[in-house]
Amino acid sequence: MSLISLIAIIVVGYFIVSLVKDYNGRQQQDSRQLEALQQEVADLKQRVVTLEAIVVERDEALRQKFRDL
């Protein structure tokens, strides 16, 4: 094996390792972003439930006031 072949194998190996590390880093980042988005969706769903309860409560109170008239 010549010196040039050895250098070429080392360079290609380095690039492959770099690509794998970059790929794994991006997957971890995507995973964290997905978890953050899922948490945000869960929080928004809870807010919608709360707002629906407020609207229904006020609507029922208004109906009761009309009945009392």
Phi and psi restraints in degrees (range 20) as a CNS / XPLOR table:
assign (resid 1 and name C) (resid 2 and name N)
       (resid 2 and name CA) (resid 2 and name C) 1.0 -82.5 20.0 2
assign (resid 2 and name N) (resid 2 and name CA)
       (resid 2 and name C) (resid 3 and name N) 1.0 165.5 20.0 2
assign (resid 2 and name C) (resid 3 and name N)
       (resid 3 and name CA) (resid 3 and name C) 1.0 -63.3 20.0 2
assign (resid 3 and name N) (resid 3 and name CA)
       (resid 3 and name C) (resid 4 and name N) 1.0 -38.2 20.0 2
assign (resid 3 and name C) (resid 4 and name N)
       (resid 4 and name CA) (resid 4 and name C) 1.0 -65.2 20.0 2
assign (resid 4 and name N) (resid 4 and name CA)
       (resid 4 and name C) (resid 5 and name N) 1.0 -40.9 20.0 2
assign (resid 4 and name C) (resid 5 and name N)
       (resid 5 and name CA) (resid 5 and name C) 1.0 -63.5 20.0 2
assign (resid 5 and name N) (resid 5 and name CA)
       (resid 5 and name C) (resid 6 and name N) 1.0 -42.0 20.0 2
assign (resid 5 and name C) (resid 6 and name N)
       (resid 6 and name CA) (resid 6 and name C) 1.0 -63.5 20.0 2
assign (resid 6 and name N) (resid 6 and name CA)
       (resid 6 and name C) (resid 7 and name N) 1.0 -43.7 20.0 2
assign (resid 6 and name C) (resid 7 and name N)
       (resid 7 and name CA) (resid 7 and name C) 1.0 -63.9 20.0 2
assign (resid 7 and name N) (resid 7 and name CA)
       (resid 7 and name C) (resid 8 and name N) 1.0 -41.8 20.0 2
assign (resid 7 and name C) (resid 8 and name N)
       (resid 8 and name CA) (resid 8 and name C) 1.0 -62.2 20.0 2
assign (resid 8 and name N) (resid 8 and name CA)
       (resid 8 and name C) (resid 9 and name N) 1.0 -42.2 20.0 2
assign (resid 8 and name C) (resid 9 and name N)
       (resid 9 and name CA) (resid 9 and name C) 1.0 -64.6 20.0 2
assign (resid 9 and name N) (resid 9 and name CA)
       (resid 9 and name C) (resid 10 and name N) 1.0 -41.3 20.0 2
assign (resid 9 and name C) (resid 10 and name N)
       (resid 10 and name CA) (resid 10 and name C) 1.0 -64.1 20.0 2
assign (resid 10 and name N) (resid 10 and name CA)
       (resid 10 and name C) (resid 11 and name N) 1.0 -44.2 20.0 2
assign (resid 10 and name C) (resid 11 and name N)
       (resid 11 and name CA) (resid 11 and name C) 1.0 -63.4 20.0 2
assign (resid 11 and name N) (resid 11 and name CA)
       (resid 11 and name C) (resid 12 and name N) 1.0 -46.8 20.0 2
assign (resid 11 and name C) (resid 12 and name N)
       (resid 12 and name CA) (resid 12 and name C) 1.0 -62.8 20.0 2
assign (resid 12 and name N) (resid 12 and name CA)
       (resid 12 and name C) (resid 13 and name N) 1.0 -42.8 20.0 2
assign (resid 12 and name C) (resid 13 and name N)
       (resid 13 and name CA) (resid 13 and name C) 1.0 -60.3 20.0 2
assign (resid 13 and name N) (resid 13 and name CA)
       (resid 13 and name C) (resid 14 and name N) 1.0 -42.3 20.0 2
assign (resid 13 and name C) (resid 14 and name N)
       (resid 14 and name CA) (resid 14 and name C) 1.0 -61.1 20.0 2
assign (resid 14 and name N) (resid 14 and name CA)
       (resid 14 and name C) (resid 15 and name N) 1.0 -44.1 20.0 2
assign (resid 14 and name C) (resid 15 and name N)
       (resid 15 and name CA) (resid 15 and name C) 1.0 -65.6 20.0 2
assign (resid 15 and name N) (resid 15 and name CA)
       (resid 15 and name C) (resid 16 and name N) 1.0 -38.1 20.0 2
assign (resid 15 and name C) (resid 16 and name N)
       (resid 16 and name CA) (resid 16 and name C) 1.0 -64.9 20.0 2
assign (resid 16 and name N) (resid 16 and name CA)
       (resid 16 and name C) (resid 17 and name N) 1.0 -45.0 20.0 2
assign (resid 16 and name C) (resid 17 and name N)
       (resid 17 and name CA) (resid 17 and name C) 1.0 -61.7 20.0 2
assign (resid 17 and name N) (resid 17 and name CA)
       (resid 17 and name C) (resid 18 and name N) 1.0 -42.1 20.0 2
assign (resid 17 and name C) (resid 18 and name N)
       (resid 18 and name CA) (resid 18 and name C) 1.0 -61.7 20.0 2
assign (resid 18 and name N) (resid 18 and name CA)
       (resid 18 and name C) (resid 19 and name N) 1.0 -43.0 20.0 2
assign (resid 18 and name C) (resid 19 and name N)
       (resid 19 and name CA) (resid 19 and name C) 1.0 -64.6 20.0 2
assign (resid 19 and name N) (resid 19 and name CA)
       (resid 19 and name C) (resid 20 and name N) 1.0 -41.3 20.0 2
assign (resid 19 and name C) (resid 20 and name N)
       (resid 20 and name CA) (resid 20 and name C) 1.0 -65.3 20.0 2
assign (resid 20 and name N) (resid 20 and name CA)
       (resid 20 and name C) (resid 21 and name N) 1.0 -42.7 20.0 2
assign (resid 20 and name C) (resid 21 and name N)
       (resid 21 and name CA) (resid 21 and name C) 1.0 -62.8 20.0 2
assign (resid 21 and name N) (resid 21 and name CA)
       (resid 21 and name C) (resid 22 and name N) 1.0 -42.9 20.0 2
assign (resid 21 and name C) (resid 22 and name N)
       (resid 22 and name CA) (resid 22 and name C) 1.0 -62.8 20.0 2
assign (resid 22 and name N) (resid 22 and name CA)
       (resid 22 and name C) (resid 23 and name N) 1.0 -43.5 20.0 2
assign (resid 22 and name C) (resid 23 and name N)
       (resid 23 and name CA) (resid 23 and name C) 1.0 -61.9 20.0 2
assign (resid 23 and name N) (resid 23 and name CA)
       (resid 23 and name C) (resid 24 and name N) 1.0 -46.2 20.0 2
assign (resid 23 and name C) (resid 24 and name N)
       (resid 24 and name CA) (resid 24 and name C) 1.0 -64.5 20.0 2
assign (resid 24 and name N) (resid 24 and name CA)
       (resid 24 and name C) (resid 25 and name N) 1.0 -38.6 20.0 2
assign (resid 24 and name C) (resid 25 and name N)
       (resid 25 and name CA) (resid 25 and name C) 1.0 -63.5 20.0 2
assign (resid 25 and name N) (resid 25 and name CA)
       (resid 25 and name C) (resid 26 and name N) 1.0 -40.4 20.0 2
assign (resid 25 and name C) (resid 26 and name N)
       (resid 26 and name CA) (resid 26 and name C) 1.0 -67.9 20.0 2
assign (resid 26 and name N) (resid 26 and name CA)
       (resid 26 and name C) (resid 27 and name N) 1.0 -37.8 20.0 2
assign (resid 26 and name C) (resid 27 and name N)
       (resid 27 and name CA) (resid 27 and name C) 1.0 -65.0 20.0 2
assign (resid 27 and name N) (resid 27 and name CA)
       (resid 27 and name C) (resid 28 and name N) 1.0 -39.7 20.0 2
assign (resid 27 and name C) (resid 28 and name N)
       (resid 28 and name CA) (resid 28 and name C) 1.0 -65.3 20.0 2
assign (resid 28 and name N) (resid 28 and name CA)
       (resid 28 and name C) (resid 29 and name N) 1.0 -40.8 20.0 2
assign (resid 28 and name C) (resid 29 and name N)
       (resid 29 and name CA) (resid 29 and name C) 1.0 -65.0 20.0 2
assign (resid 29 and name N) (resid 29 and name CA)
       (resid 29 and name C) (resid 30 and name N) 1.0 -43.3 20.0 2
assign (resid 29 and name C) (resid 30 and name N)
       (resid 30 and name CA) (resid 30 and name C) 1.0 -62.0 20.0 2
assign (resid 30 and name N) (resid 30 and name CA)
       (resid 30 and name C) (resid 31 and name N) 1.0 -38.8 20.0 2
assign (resid 30 and name C) (resid 31 and name N)
       (resid 31 and name CA) (resid 31 and name C) 1.0 -63.7 20.0 2
assign (resid 31 and name N) (resid 31 and name CA)
       (resid 31 and name C) (resid 32 and name N) 1.0 -43.4 20.0 2
assign (resid 31 and name C) (resid 32 and name N)
       (resid 32 and name CA) (resid 32 and name C) 1.0 -64.9 20.0 2
assign (resid 32 and name N) (resid 32 and name CA)
       (resid 32 and name C) (resid 33 and name N) 1.0 -40.2 20.0 2
assign (resid 32 and name C) (resid 33 and name N)
       (resid 33 and name CA) (resid 33 and name C) 1.0 -65.0 20.0 2
assign (resid 33 and name N) (resid 33 and name CA)
       (resid 33 and name C) (resid 34 and name N) 1.0 -40.1 20.0 2
assign (resid 33 and name C) (resid 34 and name N)
       (resid 34 and name CA) (resid 34 and name C) 1.0 -62.7 20.0 2
assign (resid 34 and name N) (resid 34 and name CA)
       (resid 34 and name C) (resid 35 and name N) 1.0 -44.3 20.0 2
assign (resid 34 and name C) (resid 35 and name N)
       (resid 35 and name CA) (resid 35 and name C) 1.0 -62.7 20.0 2
assign (resid 35 and name N) (resid 35 and name CA)
       (resid 35 and name C) (resid 36 and name N) 1.0 -40.7 20.0 2
assign (resid 35 and name C) (resid 36 and name N)
       (resid 36 and name CA) (resid 36 and name C) 1.0 -64.6 20.0 2
assign (resid 36 and name N) (resid 36 and name CA)
       (resid 36 and name C) (resid 37 and name N) 1.0 -41.7 20.0 2
assign (resid 36 and name C) (resid 37 and name N)
       (resid 37 and name CA) (resid 37 and name C) 1.0 -67.5 20.0 2
assign (resid 37 and name N) (resid 37 and name CA)
       (resid 37 and name C) (resid 38 and name N) 1.0 -38.5 20.0 2
assign (resid 37 and name C) (resid 38 and name N)
       (resid 38 and name CA) (resid 38 and name C) 1.0 -64.3 20.0 2
assign (resid 38 and name N) (resid 38 and name CA)
       (resid 38 and name C) (resid 39 and name N) 1.0 -39.8 20.0 2
assign (resid 38 and name C) (resid 39 and name N)
       (resid 39 and name CA) (resid 39 and name C) 1.0 -65.7 20.0 2
assign (resid 39 and name N) (resid 39 and name CA)
       (resid 39 and name C) (resid 40 and name N) 1.0 -39.9 20.0 2
assign (resid 39 and name C) (resid 40 and name N)
       (resid 40 and name CA) (resid 40 and name C) 1.0 -64.2 20.0 2
assign (resid 40 and name N) (resid 40 and name CA)
       (resid 40 and name C) (resid 41 and name N) 1.0 -41.3 20.0 2
assign (resid 40 and name C) (resid 41 and name N)
       (resid 41 and name CA) (resid 41 and name C) 1.0 -62.8 20.0 2
assign (resid 41 and name N) (resid 41 and name CA)
       (resid 41 and name C) (resid 42 and name N) 1.0 -43.2 20.0 2
assign (resid 41 and name C) (resid 42 and name N)
       (resid 42 and name CA) (resid 42 and name C) 1.0 -62.2 20.0 2
assign (resid 42 and name N) (resid 42 and name CA)
       (resid 42 and name C) (resid 43 and name N) 1.0 -41.9 20.0 2
assign (resid 42 and name C) (resid 43 and name N)
       (resid 43 and name CA) (resid 43 and name C) 1.0 -63.4 20.0 2
assign (resid 43 and name N) (resid 43 and name CA)
       (resid 43 and name C) (resid 44 and name N) 1.0 -42.7 20.0 2
assign (resid 43 and name C) (resid 44 and name N)
       (resid 44 and name CA) (resid 44 and name C) 1.0 -65.8 20.0 2
assign (resid 44 and name N) (resid 44 and name CA)
       (resid 44 and name C) (resid 45 and name N) 1.0 -38.1 20.0 2
assign (resid 44 and name C) (resid 45 and name N)
       (resid 45 and name CA) (resid 45 and name C) 1.0 -61.7 20.0 2
assign (resid 45 and name N) (resid 45 and name CA)
       (resid 45 and name C) (resid 46 and name N) 1.0 -41.1 20.0 2
assign (resid 45 and name C) (resid 46 and name N)
       (resid 46 and name CA) (resid 46 and name C) 1.0 -65.2 20.0 2
assign (resid 46 and name N) (resid 46 and name CA)
       (resid 46 and name C) (resid 47 and name N) 1.0 -38.9 20.0 2
assign (resid 46 and name C) (resid 47 and name N)
       (resid 47 and name CA) (resid 47 and name C) 1.0 -64.3 20.0 2
assign (resid 47 and name N) (resid 47 and name CA)
       (resid 47 and name C) (resid 48 and name N) 1.0 -39.6 20.0 2
assign (resid 47 and name C) (resid 48 and name N)
       (resid 48 and name CA) (resid 48 and name C) 1.0 -63.3 20.0 2
assign (resid 48 and name N) (resid 48 and name CA)
       (resid 48 and name C) (resid 49 and name N) 1.0 -42.8 20.0 2
assign (resid 48 and name C) (resid 49 and name N)
       (resid 49 and name CA) (resid 49 and name C) 1.0 -60.4 20.0 2
assign (resid 49 and name N) (resid 49 and name CA)
       (resid 49 and name C) (resid 50 and name N) 1.0 -43.0 20.0 2
assign (resid 49 and name C) (resid 50 and name N)
       (resid 50 and name CA) (resid 50 and name C) 1.0 -63.7 20.0 2
assign (resid 50 and name N) (resid 50 and name CA)
       (resid 50 and name C) (resid 51 and name N) 1.0 -45.3 20.0 2
assign (resid 50 and name C) (resid 51 and name N)
       (resid 51 and name CA) (resid 51 and name C) 1.0 -64.5 20.0 2
assign (resid 51 and name N) (resid 51 and name CA)
       (resid 51 and name C) (resid 52 and name N) 1.0 -38.9 20.0 2
assign (resid 51 and name C) (resid 52 and name N)
       (resid 52 and name CA) (resid 52 and name C) 1.0 -62.2 20.0 2
assign (resid 52 and name N) (resid 52 and name CA)
       (resid 52 and name C) (resid 53 and name N) 1.0 -40.9 20.0 2
assign (resid 52 and name C) (resid 53 and name N)
       (resid 53 and name CA) (resid 53 and name C) 1.0 -63.1 20.0 2
assign (resid 53 and name N) (resid 53 and name CA)
       (resid 53 and name C) (resid 54 and name N) 1.0 -41.1 20.0 2
assign (resid 53 and name C) (resid 54 and name N)
       (resid 54 and name CA) (resid 54 and name C) 1.0 -64.2 20.0 2
assign (resid 54 and name N) (resid 54 and name CA)
       (resid 54 and name C) (resid 55 and name N) 1.0 -45.4 20.0 2
assign (resid 54 and name C) (resid 55 and name N)
       (resid 55 and name CA) (resid 55 and name C) 1.0 -63.6 20.0 2
assign (resid 55 and name N) (resid 55 and name CA)
       (resid 55 and name C) (resid 56 and name N) 1.0 -44.6 20.0 2
assign (resid 55 and name C) (resid 56 and name N)
       (resid 56 and name CA) (resid 56 and name C) 1.0 -65.0 20.0 2
assign (resid 56 and name N) (resid 56 and name CA)
       (resid 56 and name C) (resid 57 and name N) 1.0 -40.6 20.0 2
assign (resid 56 and name C) (resid 57 and name N)
       (resid 57 and name CA) (resid 57 and name C) 1.0 -62.8 20.0 2
assign (resid 57 and name N) (resid 57 and name CA)
       (resid 57 and name C) (resid 58 and name N) 1.0 -45.1 20.0 2
assign (resid 57 and name C) (resid 58 and name N)
       (resid 58 and name CA) (resid 58 and name C) 1.0 -66.9 20.0 2
assign (resid 58 and name N) (resid 58 and name CA)
       (resid 58 and name C) (resid 59 and name N) 1.0 -39.2 20.0 2
assign (resid 58 and name C) (resid 59 and name N)
       (resid 59 and name CA) (resid 59 and name C) 1.0 -62.5 20.0 2
assign (resid 59 and name N) (resid 59 and name CA)
       (resid 59 and name C) (resid 60 and name N) 1.0 -43.1 20.0 2
assign (resid 59 and name C) (resid 60 and name N)
       (resid 60 and name CA) (resid 60 and name C) 1.0 -66.5 20.0 2
assign (resid 60 and name N) (resid 60 and name CA)
       (resid 60 and name C) (resid 61 and name N) 1.0 -39.6 20.0 2
assign (resid 60 and name C) (resid 61 and name N)
       (resid 61 and name CA) (resid 61 and name C) 1.0 -64.1 20.0 2
assign (resid 61 and name N) (resid 61 and name CA)
       (resid 61 and name C) (resid 62 and name N) 1.0 -39.8 20.0 2
assign (resid 61 and name C) (resid 62 and name N)
       (resid 62 and name CA) (resid 62 and name C) 1.0 -65.7 20.0 2
assign (resid 62 and name N) (resid 62 and name CA)
       (resid 62 and name C) (resid 63 and name N) 1.0 -42.9 20.0 2
assign (resid 62 and name C) (resid 63 and name N)
       (resid 63 and name CA) (resid 63 and name C) 1.0 -60.8 20.0 2
assign (resid 63 and name N) (resid 63 and name CA)
       (resid 63 and name C) (resid 64 and name N) 1.0 -39.9 20.0 2
assign (resid 63 and name C) (resid 64 and name N)
       (resid 64 and name CA) (resid 64 and name C) 1.0 -64.5 20.0 2
assign (resid 64 and name N) (resid 64 and name CA)
       (resid 64 and name C) (resid 65 and name N) 1.0 -39.3 20.0 2
assign (resid 64 and name C) (resid 65 and name N)
       (resid 65 and name CA) (resid 65 and name C) 1.0 -63.6 20.0 2
assign (resid 65 and name N) (resid 65 and name CA)
       (resid 65 and name C) (resid 66 and name N) 1.0 -39.9 20.0 2
assign (resid 65 and name C) (resid 66 and name N)
       (resid 66 and name CA) (resid 66 and name C) 1.0 -66.0 20.0 2
assign (resid 66 and name N) (resid 66 and name CA)
       (resid 66 and name C) (resid 67 and name N) 1.0 -38.5 20.0 2
assign (resid 66 and name C) (resid 67 and name N)
       (resid 67 and name CA) (resid 67 and name C) 1.0 -64.1 20.0 2
assign (resid 67 and name N) (resid 67 and name CA)
       (resid 67 and name C) (resid 68 and name N) 1.0 -36.8 20.0 2
assign (resid 67 and name C) (resid 68 and name N)
       (resid 68 and name CA) (resid 68 and name C) 1.0 -69.3 20.0 2
assign (resid 68 and name N) (resid 68 and name CA)
       (resid 68 and name C) (resid 69 and name N) 1.0 -22.9 20.0 2
